[in-house]
Amino acid sequence: MLKSIFELEQMTDVSTPSHHNAAPALPKAQATRARLQNWAGYAATAWKTASILILGLVLAVYALNVIFLDQNLNLALITVPDSLHGAGFTSEVATQRMEDAINGIEDQANTTRSAAAAISDQDRLNVTIPGVGITFQGLTATLRYFFHTSARQITGEFVESNNQLSLQLRLNGRTIFYKTVAGDNPDAANSLIYDGEQGGAFQIVQATQPYIAASALDSWGEDGLAALAADNILNARTLSPSDLAYSYNLRGLITYKAALISGDTALISAAMADFSRAPGIAIAHDNLGNLYDIPNTAWRNQDKSVAEFNAALNITPQDARAYDGLGNVYREEADAQNPSSMQAYFNTAISDYTAALRWDPKNPSSFSGLDKIYADPLYQGKNLGLAAQDKARTIYLGITGMTTKADMFERFAGYAFSPARKGFWLGKACNQLTWAQAVSSQADNAGLPGMELTQAALAARIATVNAQLAGQSACPAVK
């Protein structure tokens, strides 16, 4: 057919005379190829240019949103006196410790793995420290701080005077915390940052996201303070829709727990009413769904329970608690069905528990549900090996949760500014450890492996706490 391009090129080289003022004429095929290559080059350049423009536009929109619309917390560097700086407690250290304490409070407030929850993972404060690091987040935080565009600007300083240390914190220029303790060393500074609801970190959370502070109090067992905090939020003149919803949910949660402890069924209606006032958040539906599924109660209604869990999933499709709740309902319903249909209910429950663990792999309730199904003699897929495995996971996760909370209480005790406050937090730590010890003892009696080591470790920790308490609290002695 046609000669190869290589041959055409050689023919061109031989037959075309050399000219200084005119380009040599190209054969038709070679000219066509050159045009196609040029067009391809133009198209590639145009695509790269368009991609860069689109990426730049996206980044610009994101940056504008973060700088001017985002409501994250900007934590400016906290200034420190020379006495602290010389001891290594610099402004950077003080500010990072404050961020650490804020995150710790939020971790305790985030009770999504417990039987009833106050907040969800999506509601955490995103703390940024302008001027620290060169990340995009740090850069936007610096710009927000420079342009004064964030609604949450935290500034503050430590001041040393007469062997005393003070910490003042301001939100957008308004003082939200001022406290003085004895000493002018890092221990005194830490006590002003930490120490639970009396520390500066808690006051920042309370001023910027009050429902998180209130739910942290609830998680710490401070039911009275948590209820008062929820009421204060609901009575505030200016209230965001999020604060309103979560505060109703928290008040309903506190009332719900009080009803279970006291047996006062009149409180159940009040809890239901508060949960119903927060229809826009998944956790309120989860809590209401769990309430409707309490066995042997006059208000139990599993159809309403399923409807509430499905409503939660419509809001948050990755809601592990809703899937866990559905698993509980269908597992309980399986035992009430005739043999021809109970297997389908069991299988549906297993599917829901599996979905819950997909989104929350450390959910002890889901492992407990699977354990009960696999050990149920009515379940055709009965598997005692899997049941024992899931039971062990439930117990280990429960003990881990208790010891983690004890860790936090012991940390608060280490930063306490007075013996009374130290005893207060150590007492709470001791309660968590003794509960964990009781659970491990029951598991050991049931033959669960490894519990002897767990009990020994817990006994050693309880002995350490008792030694620090020195009779200040009613922590039981180690047997």
C-alpha positions in Angstrom: 0.0 0.0 0.0 1.8 3.2 1.1 5.5 3.2 1.9 6.3 3.2 5.6 6.8 6.6 7.3 10.4 5.6 7.9 10.9 5.1 4.1 9.1 8.4 3.4 11.4 10.2 5.9 14.5 8.8 4.2 13.2 9.7 0.8 12.6 13.2 2.0 16.1 13.5 3.5 17.6 12.4 0.2 15.5 14.3 -2.3 14.8 17.6 -0.6 17.5 20.2 -1.2 18.8 22.3 1.7 17.3 25.8 1.9 18.1 28.5 4.5 15.0 30.7 3.9 12.2 28.1 3.4 11.1 24.9 5.3 11.3 21.7 3.3 8.0 20.4 2.0 6.6 17.4 4.0 4.9 14.4 2.4 1.1 14.4 3.0 1.1 11.5 5.6 3.9 13.2 7.6 2.1 16.5 7.5 -1.1 14.9 8.7 0.7 13.3 11.6 2.4 16.5 12.6 -1.0 18.3 12.6 -2.5 15.6 14.8 0.4 15.8 17.2 0.0 19.6 17.4 -3.8 19.2 18.1 -3.1 16.6 20.7 -0.6 18.9 22.3 -3.0 21.8 22.3 -5.7 19.6 23.8 -3.4 18.4 26.6 -2.3 21.9 27.4 -5.9 23.1 27.5 -6.9 20.2 29.7 -4.1 20.9 32.2 -4.9 24.6 32.2 -8.6 23.8 32.9 -7.7 21.3 35.6 -5.5 23.8 37.3 -8.2 26.5 37.1 -10.9 24.1 38.5 -8.6 23.0 41.3 -7.7 26.6 42.1 -11.4 27.5 42.2 -12.2 24.6 44.5 -9.4 25.6 46.9 -10.4 29.2 46.8 -14.0 28.4 47.6 -12.9 26.0 50.4 -10.5 28.6 51.8 -13.1 31.3 51.8 -15.5 29.0 53.6 -12.9 28.0 56.2 -11.7 31.6 56.7 -14.9 33.5 56.7 -17.7 31.0 57.4 -16.2 28.2 59.5 -17.0 28.2 63.2 -14.0 26.3 64.4 -12.2 27.2 67.6 -9.0 29.3 67.1 -6.7 28.9 70.1 -4.1 31.7 70.2 -0.8 31.0 71.9 -1.1 31.4 75.7 1.6 33.7 77.1 3.5 32.5 80.1 5.8 34.2 82.7 9.6 33.7 82.8 9.2 31.3 85.7 7.2 28.9 83.6 9.2 29.4 80.4 12.5 28.7 82.2 11.0 25.4 83.5 10.2 24.3 79.9 6.5 25.2 80.1 6.6 27.5 77.1 3.7 29.2 75.4 3.6 26.4 72.8 3.5 23.8 75.5 0.8 25.6 77.4 -1.4 26.0 74.3 -0.9 22.3 73.2 -1.8 21.2 76.7 -5.0 23.3 76.5 -5.9 21.7 73.2 -5.2 18.2 74.7 -7.5 18.9 77.6 -10.3 20.2 75.3 -10.0 17.0 73.2 -10.1 14.9 76.4 -13.3 16.5 77.5 -14.9 15.9 74.2 -13.7 12.2 74.2 -15.5 11.8 77.5 -18.6 13.6 76.3 -18.8 11.4 73.2 -20.6 8.4 74.6 -21.7 6.8 71.3 -20.7 3.4 72.5 -22.7 3.4 75.7 -26.3 2.3 76.0 -27.5 5.9 75.6 -25.6 8.8 74.0 -25.4 12.5 74.4 -23.4 13.6 71.3 -22.0 12.2 68.1 -18.6 12.1 66.5 -19.6 14.9 64.0 -20.0 17.5 66.8 -16.4 17.8 68.0 -14.7 21.1 68.1 -12.0 21.4 65.5 -9.2 23.2 67.5 -6.5 25.0 65.5 -3.6 27.0 66.8 -2.6 29.9 64.5 1.1 30.2 63.8 2.0 26.6 64.8 2.9 24.4 61.8 2.6 25.1 58.1 -0.5 23.0 57.3 -3.3 24.3 55.3 -5.5 24.1 58.4 -2.9 26.1 60.3 -2.7 28.7 57.5 -6.4 29.2 57.4 -6.5 29.5 61.2 -3.9 32.2 61.0 -5.8 34.1 58.3 -9.0 33.8 60.4 -7.2 35.2 63.4 -5.6 38.0 61.3 -8.9 39.0 59.7 -10.9 38.5 63.0 -13.4 36.4 61.1 -13.9 33.5 63.4 -16.7 33.6 66.0 -14.5 31.6 68.4 -11.2 33.3 69.1 -9.6 32.2 72.4 -6.8 34.3 73.9 -5.2 34.1 77.3 -2.2 34.3 79.6 -0.6 33.0 82.8 0.4 35.6 85.3 2.8 34.9 88.2 2.7 37.1 91.4 3.7 36.4 95.0 4.3 32.7 94.5 0.8 32.4 92.9 -0.2 31.6 89.4 -3.3 33.0 87.6 -4.8 32.0 84.3 -7.2 34.3 82.4 -9.0 33.1 79.2 -11.1 35.3 76.9 -13.5 34.4 74.1 -13.5 37.1 71.5 -12.2 39.5 74.1 -14.7 38.6 76.8 -13.2 37.0 79.9 -14.7 33.5 80.4 -12.2 32.1 83.0 -10.0 33.6 85.7 -8.5 31.6 88.5 -5.5 31.7 90.9 -3.7 28.8 92.6 -0.7 28.6 94.9 2.7 28.0 93.2 4.5 29.2 90.1 5.5 26.0 88.5 4.2 23.7 85.7 2.2 21.7 88.2 0.2 24.8 89.1 -0.2 25.7 85.5 -1.5 22.2 84.7 -4.0 22.4 87.5 -5.4 25.6 86.0 -5.8 23.9 82.6 -7.2 20.5 83.6 -9.1 19.6 86.8 -12.4 18.7 85.3 -15.2 21.2 85.4 -13.1 23.7 87.4 -10.3 23.9 84.8 -9.8 26.4 82.0 -10.3 23.8 79.2 -13.8 22.9 80.5 -14.7 26.6 80.6 -13.7 27.0 76.9 -15.8 24.0 75.9 -18.7 25.3 78.0 -18.5 28.8 76.4 -18.2 27.5 72.9 -20.2 24.2 72.8 -22.2 24.1 76.0 -24.0 20.8 75.3 -20.6 19.1 75.0 -19.6 20.4 78.4 -23.0 19.3 79.8 -22.7 15.8 78.4 -19.1 15.5 79.7 -20.5 16.2 83.2 -23.1 13.5 82.6 -20.4 11.1 81.5 -18.4 11.9 84.7 -21.4 11.0 86.9 -22.2 14.6 87.8 -25.9 14.2 87.0 -27.0 17.2 89.0 -24.5 19.5 87.4 -25.3 18.0 84.0 -29.0 18.6 84.4 -28.4 22.2 85.6 -26.2 22.8 82.6 -28.8 21.4 80.2 -31.5 23.6 81.8 -29.2 26.7 81.6 -28.7 26.1 77.8 -32.5 25.7 77.2 -33.2 28.9 79.2 -30.6 30.9 77.3 -31.8 33.8 75.2 -29.6 33.0 72.2 -29.6 29.4 71.3 -28.4 27.6 68.1 -30.7 24.9 66.7 -27.9 22.4 67.5 -27.5 23.5 71.1 -31.3 23.3 71.5 -31.6 19.8 70.0 -28.7 18.3 72.0 -29.7 19.9 75.2 -33.2 18.4 75.0 -31.6 15.1 74.2 -29.3 15.4 77.2 -32.0 16.4 79.5 -34.1 13.4 78.3 -31.1 11.1 78.8 -30.6 12.3 82.4 -34.3 11.9 83.1 -34.3 8.5 81.4 -31.5 7.2 83.6 -33.1 8.6 86.7 -36.3 6.7 85.9 -34.4 3.4 85.5 -32.6 4.0 88.8 -35.6 5.2 90.8 -38.3 3.1 89.2 -40.4 6.3 88.8 -42.3 5.6 85.6 -43.7 9.1 85.6 -40.2 10.3 84.5 -40.4 8.1 81.4 -43.0 10.4 79.7 -40.8 13.5 80.4 -37.8 11.7 78.9 -39.8 10.7 75.8 -41.1 14.3 75.4 -37.5 15.7 75.5 -36.2 13.2 73.0 -39.1 14.0 70.7 -38.1 17.7 70.8 -34.8 16.8 69.0 -36.1 15.2 65.8 -33.2 16.5 63.7 -30.4 14.5 65.4 -29.9 10.8 65.1 -28.9 10.2 68.7 -32.3 11.4 70.0 -34.0 8.8 67.8 -31.5 6.2 69.0 -32.3 7.0 72.7 -36.0 7.0 72.1 -35.7 3.7 70.2 -33.9 2.1 73.1 -36.4 3.4 75.5 -39.3 1.8 73.6 -37.5 -1.5 73.6 -37.0 -1.9 77.4 -38.4 -5.4 78.3 -41.2 -5.9 80.8 -42.3 -2.3 80.8 -45.8 -0.9 80.1 -44.5 1.5 77.5 -42.6 -1.1 75.4 -43.5 -0.8 71.7 -41.1 -2.5 69.3 -42.8 -1.1 66.2 -42.1 2.4 67.5 -38.6 1.3 68.4 -37.9 0.1 64.9 -39.4 3.3 63.5 -37.1 5.4 65.7 -34.0 3.5 64.7 -34.9 3.8 61.0 -35.4 7.5 61.5 -31.9 7.8 62.9 -30.5 5.9 59.9 -32.3 8.3 57.6 -30.3 11.1 59.2 -27.0 9.3 59.7 -26.7 6.1 57.5 -23.5 5.1 59.3 -25.2 5.2 62.8 -23.8 2.1 64.5 -26.1 2.6 67.5 -29.2 2.4 65.3 -28.1 -0.8 63.7 -27.3 -2.2 67.1 -30.8 -1.2 68.4 -32.4 -2.9 65.4 -30.4 -6.0 66.1 -31.6 -6.1 69.6 -35.3 -5.7 68.5 -35.1 -8.5 66.0 -33.1 -10.8 68.3 -35.8 -10.4 71.0 -38.5 -10.8 68.4 -37.0 -14.1 67.1 -37.7 -15.9 70.4 -41.3 -14.8 70.3 -41.9 -16.2 66.8 -42.9 -19.7 65.6 -40.1 -21.9 64.3 -40.9 -21.2 60.7 -40.1 -17.5 60.9 -37.7 -17.1 63.9 -34.6 -18.0 61.8 -35.3 -15.1 59.5 -35.5 -12.8 62.6 -32.2 -14.2 63.9 -30.5 -13.7 60.6 -31.8 -10.1 60.3 -30.5 -9.4 63.8 -27.0 -10.8 62.9 -27.0 -8.6 59.7 -27.8 -5.5 61.8 -25.2 -6.3 64.5 -22.6 -6.9 61.7 -23.5 -3.5 60.2 -23.1 -1.8 63.6 -19.7 -3.3 64.0 -18.7 -2.2 60.5 -19.2 1.4 61.6 -18.1 0.9 65.2 -15.8 -2.1 65.6 -15.6 -1.6 69.4 -19.2 -1.6 70.2 -19.6 -4.1 73.2 -23.4 -4.2 72.8 -23.2 -5.6 69.3 -20.8 -8.3 70.4 -23.1 -9.1 73.3 -26.1 -9.4 70.9 -24.2 -11.8 68.7 -23.1 -13.8 71.7 -26.7 -14.3 72.7 -27.8 -15.4 69.3 -25.0 -17.9 68.7 -25.7 -19.4 72.2 -29.5 -19.5 71.7 -30.6 -23.2 71.4 -33.4 -22.1 69.1 -31.0 -20.7 66.5 -30.2 -23.2 63.8 -26.7 -21.8 63.4 -25.9 -22.2 67.1 -22.1 -22.0 67.6 -20.8 -22.0 71.1 -17.3 -21.2 70.0 -18.4 -17.9 68.3 -20.7 -17.2 71.3 -17.7 -17.5 73.7 -15.6 -15.4 71.4 -18.1 -12.5 71.3 -18.8 -12.8 75.0 -15.1 -12.3 75.6 -15.0 -9.3 73.4 -17.9 -7.8 75.2 -16.2 -8.2 78.6 -12.8 -7.0 77.5 -14.3 -3.9 75.9 -16.4 -3.2 79.0 -13.4 -3.4 81.2 -11.4 -1.3 78.8 -14.1 1.4 78.9 -14.1 1.5 82.7 -10.3 1.6 83.0 -10.0 4.3 80.3 -12.4 6.5 82.4 -10.4 5.7 85.5 -7.2 6.8 83.6 -8.9 10.2 83.0 -10.0 10.6 86.6 -6.5 9.8 87.9 -5.1 12.3 85.5 -7.5 14.9 86.8 -6.4 14.0 90.3 -2.8 14.5 89.4 -3.6 18.0 88.3 -5.9 18.9 91.2 -5.1 22.1 93.1 -6.2 20.9 96.5 -6.3 17.6 98.5 -10.1 17.7 98.5 -10.2 17.9 94.7 -7.6 15.2 94.4 -9.7 12.9 96.7 -12.8 13.7 94.6 -11.2 12.5 91.4 -9.4 9.5 92.9 -12.7 8.4 94.4 -14.3 8.4 90.9 -11.3 6.5 89.5 -11.6 3.9 92.3 -15.3 3.4 91.5 -14.5 2.6 87.9 -11.7 0.2 88.8 -13.8 -1.7 91.4 -16.6 -2.1 88.8 -14.1 -3.4 86.3 -12.7 -5.8 89.0 -16.2 -7.1 89.7 -16.8 -7.7 86.0 -13.5 -9.5 85.6 -14.2 -11.6 88.7 -17.5 -12.8 87.2 -15.8 -13.6 83.9 -13.1 -15.5 85.7 -15.7 -17.6 87.5 -17.3 -18.3 84.2 -14.0 -19.6 82.9 -13.0 -16.8 80.6 -9.3 -17.1 79.9 -6.9 -14.3 80.9 -9.0 -12.8 83.7 -6.5 -13.8 86.4 -4.0 -11.3 84.9 -6.7 -8.6 84.5 -7.8 -9.0 88.1 -4.2 -8.8 89.4 -3.6 -5.6 87.4 -6.8 -4.0 88.6 -6.0 -5.0 92.2 -2.6 -3.3 91.9 -4.2 -0.1 90.5 -6.9 -0.1 93.3 -4.2 -0.5 95.9 -2.3 2.5 94.4 -5.5 4.7 94.4 -6.2 3.7 98.0 -2.7 4.7 99.1 -3.2 8.1 97.6 -6.7 8.5 99.0 -5.5 7.9 102.6 -9.0 7.6 103.9 -10.5 10.6 102.0 -13.0 8.5 100.2 -15.0 5.3 100.5 -13.0 3.2 98.1 -13.2 -0.4 99.2 -10.1 -2.1 100.3 -8.5 -4.7 98.1 -9.3 -8.3 99.2 
